Amino acid sequence: MHGIRKPRTRLGKWLDNKGIKQEWLIKKSGLGRNTITWACGEEDYMPSGKTMQRIVYALREIDGSVKGEDFWPI
């Protein structure tokens, strides 16, 4: 399946641009693999407030200015 790219959300693209694997976010956020997969690849996915908070908190280790609205319409 070389050359076929999976769709990516703004979160997925952000991780890609920073060279960060989804596995890192799974471990740092404590969220499940499916949740992170959906957040990174499903445009229609809208996480709960708590899930969003856990993702953003983990990402702030990389960039302290990250906000939920960088990735989802709030």
C-alpha positions, 0 to 999 in steps of 0.5 A, a space after each residue: 500500500 505504498 503511496 496511498 495516504 490515509 486521510 488526516 485531521 488537523 491533529 494528525 497533520 500536526 503530529 506528522 509535521 512534528 515527526 511524532 508517532 500516534 503511539 507517543 500520544 497514546 502513551 502520553 495521554 493515556 487514551 486508547 488506540 482507537 480514540 487516537 486513531 479516530 482523532 488523527 484520521 476521522 474528520 467527523 470525530 469530535 472528542 469529549 471535553 475530557 478526551 480533548 483535554 488529555 490530548 492537549 495536555 500531552 501535546 503541550 509537552 511539545 508546544 506549550 501554546 497548543 489549544 483544543 481549537 487548533 484541532 477542533 471547532 469549539 
